[in-house]
Amino acid sequence: MSTNSKRRVAEHQRSDDYLQQRQLKSGSAGWLLLAGLGVGYVVSGDYSGWNFGLAQGGFGGLAIAAVIIAAMYLALVLGMAELSSALPAAGGGYTFARRALGPWGGFATGTAILIEYSIAPAAIATFIGAYVESLNLFGIRDGWWVYLAAYAVFIAIHLSGVGEALKVMFVITAVALVGLVVFAIAAVGRFDAANLTDIAATDAAGASSLLPFGYLGVWAALPFAIWFFLAVEGVPLAAEEATRPERNVPRGIIAAMGVLLVTCVTVLVLVPGAGGAEAMSGSGNPLVEALGDTTAATVVNYIGLAGLIASFFSIIYAYSRQLFALSRAGYLPTALSVTNRRKAPTLALIVPGLVGFALSLTGQGDLLLNMAVFGAAVSYVLMMVSHIVLRRREPDMNRPYRTPGGIVTTGFALVIASLAVIATFLVHVVAALCCLGVFALFMLYFAVYSRHRLVSNSPDEEFAMVTAAEDTLS
């Protein structure tokens, strides 16, 4: 055998060993578990966080923002359903953008998603702390113990394997949905339409009892309306661990979106209607406070804790898979994608957890929420551009599911997502600039170092090479 042949054989063996150490457990989820995962990502947003938008736009401003954002997410989900059926890999949005926009676009999208998913659990941890303190569980009055316990326990469960984790997530999510039903039944009897508009009108342009902060308040409320749906786009990250992903991932993400539309309307109307928009605008546990000192409030408080845990637990899964995919392809240090004997990516679970725990110590849930929304909105822009590019450039790509309305649908999502990016600067310019700075540092790392060290036989890079070869032949 020649020297070159021996070298090729050795490289092939090394590449096989490399991927063998980075295997996920396939066939662990059908469409129902995936739908539960999608709802689990988001359900904490119904329990806390969105209500801070009342302080930005009042009930009317937040309601208008929620309608706009709900339409954007529906368009986004339909676009991602198509992309996930065509490109079922663990990278999710990064995989789609890598195919459409090349390595730079892929890494930019993956970085934005990673910022979103690393910060969102930190925000949720602060809300978990607020619920625990309001229940006076174990006499805890200092939230950092709660944050530490949450990260430690739920990362440990994820390290035990995806099948176990997805089932736990599904059960907790189901409990959280029951809590929303209990809340809705109790809140209907306390509803008063006058409570929706009890925030005094300011002198802003267009201000009224319905829009107390004027027209600009609608725009400022967009990031908080996003909290009703933030992270549902993470369902495709489970593609490599799903059964028949080209069919089940689209079904799962669309079913999840249907459930979230119902829960969004329920809490958006009933919480301020029962508790008053002004009182709810700064609450850490609005569903509980809206019900006052009642048995139902106590029940919802306990179940609300399950809702927050469901999203916290689910998004840990999401950030680990996004980091795993970027690391496996060489965009980030490859040690981060090594999996344990249960096929769970150890460092991809632990490292963002440490970052999130440090951020949670600020206790600024509303600030962290805005930072997570910045990353999310940037990724939405890039993913919708990817859908449009692939529709134009690769019209014959195999697409088991096709987005109704095509690029008109995703073009609408692109416009609204762009406005949402700008809105994060209206809410807190320093927080948005910090995220922009982190994003820029990741891109600098790629420019200087990692773009020269990509792993050619990782799934996403192989997709790209096959496409390039086909283009050359055609």
HUNOR-V297376 format. One record per backbone hydrogen bond with DSSP energy under -1.0 kcal/mol. NH is the residue of the N-H (numbers start at 1). CO is the residue of the C=O. Records with the same first field share a line. If there is no record, write none. Layout:
NH=CO ; CO
This chain:
6=2
7=3
8=4
9=5
10=6
11=7
12=8
13=9
14=10
15=11
16=12
17=13
18=14
19=15
20=16
21=17
22=19
28=241
34=30
35=31
36=32
37=33
38=34
39=35
40=36
41=37
43=39
45=42
46=43
48=44
52=49
53=50
54=51
57=53
58=54
60=210
61=57
62=58
63=59
64=60
65=61
66=62
67=63
68=64
69=65
70=66
71=67
72=68
73=69
74=70
75=71
76=72
77=73
78=74
79=75
80=76
81=77
82=78
83=79
84=80
85=81
86=82
87=83
89=87
92=89
94=91
96=92
97=93
98=94
99=95
100=96
101=97
102=98
106=102
107=103
108=104
109=105
110=106
111=107
112=108
113=109
114=110
115=111
116=112
117=113
118=114
119=115
120=116
123=119
124=120
125=121
126=122
127=123
128=124
129=125
130=126
131=127
132=128
133=129
134=130
135=131
137=132
139=136
140=137
145=142
147=143
148=144
149=145
150=146
151=147
152=148
153=149
154=150
155=151
156=152
157=153
158=154
159=155
160=157
161=158
165=161
166=162
167=163
168=164
169=165
170=166
171=167
172=168
173=169
174=170
175=171
176=172
177=173
178=174
179=175
180=176
181=177
182=178
183=179
184=180
185=181
186=182
187=183
188=184
190=187
192=273
195=192
196=193
198=195
202=212
207=204
208=211
214=211
215=205
218=215
220=216
221=217
222=219
225=221
226=222
228=225
229=226
230=226
232=229
234=231
235=232
237=234
238=235
239=236
241=238
242=239
243=29
247=244
248=244
249=245
251=247
252=248
253=249
254=250
255=251
256=252
257=253
258=254
259=255
260=256
261=257
262=258
263=259
264=260
265=261
266=262
267=263
268=264
269=265
270=266
271=267
273=269
274=270
275=271
276=272
277=195
280=276
281=277
283=280
289=285
290=286
294=292
298=294
299=295
300=296
301=297
302=298
303=299
304=300
305=301
306=302
307=303
308=304
309=305
310=306
311=307
312=308
313=309
314=310
315=311
316=312
317=313
318=314
319=315
320=316
321=317
322=318
323=319
324=320
325=321
326=322
327=323
328=324
329=325
330=327
331=326
332=326
336=333
337=334
338=335
339=21
340=344
343=340
346=344
349=345
350=346
351=347
354=350
355=351
356=352
357=353
358=354
359=355
360=356
361=357
362=359
363=360
365=363
368=364
369=365
370=366
371=367
372=368
373=369
374=370
375=371
376=372
377=373
378=374
379=375
380=376
381=377
382=378
383=379
384=380
385=381
386=382
387=383
388=384
389=385
390=386
391=387
392=388
393=389
394=390
397=394
406=403
408=405
410=406
411=407
412=408
413=409
414=410
415=411
416=412
417=413
418=414
419=415
420=416
421=417
422=418
423=419
424=420
425=422
427=423
428=424
432=428
433=429
434=430
435=431
436=432
437=433
438=434
439=435
440=436
441=437
442=438
443=439
444=440
445=441
446=442
447=443
448=444
449=445
450=445
451=446
452=449
453=450
455=329
458=455
462=458
463=459
464=460
465=461
466=462
467=463
468=464
469=465
470=466
471=467
472=468
473=469
474=470
